[in-house]
Amino acid sequence: MEKKMIILWSVLALLAMGNILQLLLNHSPLHSNAIPDEKTALKVAEAVLLAAYGEEILSIAGQSMTFDVTTDKFGRTWIIKGVFPDPPSGYLSVGGVPEVIIRMRDGKVLRITHGI
């Protein structure tokens, strides 16, 4: 009887390990990202910035804001940062640019700032 119980528990443990492995494979950030590419990350960031700051955040002195879209060193988040346009000759750029950090796996906005 004891040998049958050991076999039963071993089989249950293997089934549980198989289920856990399947869950990890199906939900792994390496296999499925809610924000899969730069274009999608930029669209999400623009929507977040519009909601937080209004339409003027997407332009500087009448020029459309451009953005750099990169990933963190682990490839887990998108970093979307505004870029100042070159100022006209004789003028200085002042103020800050927006930055949004979005987790690739689920699209959660981790940070939104507008700094210098």
Contacts in CASP RR format, 6 or more apart in sequence:
PFRMAT RR
TARGET T0000
AUTHOR 0000-0000-0000
METHOD contacts of the structure
MODEL  1
MEKKMIILWSVLALLAMGNILQLLLNHSPLHSNAIPDEKTALKVAEAVLL
AAYGEEILSIAGQSMTFDVTTDKFGRTWIIKGVFPDPPSGYLSVGGVPEV
IIRMRDGKVLRITHGI
25 31 0 8 1.000
26 32 0 8 1.000
29 76 0 8 1.000
29 104 0 8 1.000
29 105 0 8 1.000
32 105 0 8 1.000
33 104 0 8 1.000
33 105 0 8 1.000
34 104 0 8 1.000
34 105 0 8 1.000
34 106 0 8 1.000
34 107 0 8 1.000
35 41 0 8 1.000
35 44 0 8 1.000
35 78 0 8 1.000
35 102 0 8 1.000
35 103 0 8 1.000
35 104 0 8 1.000
35 107 0 8 1.000
36 104 0 8 1.000
38 69 0 8 1.000
38 78 0 8 1.000
41 69 0 8 1.000
41 78 0 8 1.000
41 80 0 8 1.000
41 102 0 8 1.000
41 104 0 8 1.000
42 67 0 8 1.000
42 69 0 8 1.000
42 80 0 8 1.000
44 100 0 8 1.000
44 102 0 8 1.000
44 107 0 8 1.000
44 109 0 8 1.000
45 67 0 8 1.000
45 69 0 8 1.000
45 78 0 8 1.000
45 80 0 8 1.000
45 98 0 8 1.000
45 100 0 8 1.000
45 102 0 8 1.000
46 58 0 8 1.000
48 100 0 8 1.000
48 109 0 8 1.000
48 112 0 8 1.000
49 57 0 8 1.000
49 58 0 8 1.000
49 98 0 8 1.000
49 100 0 8 1.000
49 112 0 8 1.000
50 57 0 8 1.000
50 58 0 8 1.000
52 112 0 8 1.000
53 98 0 8 1.000
53 114 0 8 1.000
57 65 0 8 1.000
57 98 0 8 1.000
57 114 0 8 1.000
58 64 0 8 1.000
58 65 0 8 1.000
59 65 0 8 1.000
60 84 0 8 1.000
60 85 0 8 1.000
61 85 0 8 1.000
63 85 0 8 1.000
65 82 0 8 1.000
65 83 0 8 1.000
65 85 0 8 1.000
65 97 0 8 1.000
65 98 0 8 1.000
66 82 0 8 1.000
66 83 0 8 1.000
66 85 0 8 1.000
67 80 0 8 1.000
67 81 0 8 1.000
67 82 0 8 1.000
67 83 0 8 1.000
68 79 0 8 1.000
68 80 0 8 1.000
68 81 0 8 1.000
68 82 0 8 1.000
68 83 0 8 1.000
69 78 0 8 1.000
69 79 0 8 1.000
69 80 0 8 1.000
70 78 0 8 1.000
70 79 0 8 1.000
70 81 0 8 1.000
71 77 0 8 1.000
71 78 0 8 1.000
71 79 0 8 1.000
71 104 0 8 1.000
72 79 0 8 1.000
72 101 0 8 1.000
75 104 0 8 1.000
76 103 0 8 1.000
76 104 0 8 1.000
76 105 0 8 1.000
77 101 0 8 1.000
77 102 0 8 1.000
77 103 0 8 1.000
77 104 0 8 1.000
77 110 0 8 1.000
78 100 0 8 1.000
78 101 0 8 1.000
78 102 0 8 1.000
78 104 0 8 1.000
79 99 0 8 1.000
79 100 0 8 1.000
79 101 0 8 1.000
80 99 0 8 1.000
80 100 0 8 1.000
80 101 0 8 1.000
80 102 0 8 1.000
81 97 0 8 1.000
81 98 0 8 1.000
81 99 0 8 1.000
82 97 0 8 1.000
82 98 0 8 1.000
82 99 0 8 1.000
83 97 0 8 1.000
84 93 0 8 1.000
84 96 0 8 1.000
84 97 0 8 1.000
87 93 0 8 1.000
95 115 0 8 1.000
95 116 0 8 1.000
96 114 0 8 1.000
96 115 0 8 1.000
96 116 0 8 1.000
97 114 0 8 1.000
97 115 0 8 1.000
98 112 0 8 1.000
98 113 0 8 1.000
98 114 0 8 1.000
98 115 0 8 1.000
99 111 0 8 1.000
99 112 0 8 1.000
99 113 0 8 1.000
99 114 0 8 1.000
99 115 0 8 1.000
100 109 0 8 1.000
100 111 0 8 1.000
100 112 0 8 1.000
101 109 0 8 1.000
101 110 0 8 1.000
101 111 0 8 1.000
101 112 0 8 1.000
102 108 0 8 1.000
102 109 0 8 1.000
102 110 0 8 1.000
103 110 0 8 1.000
END
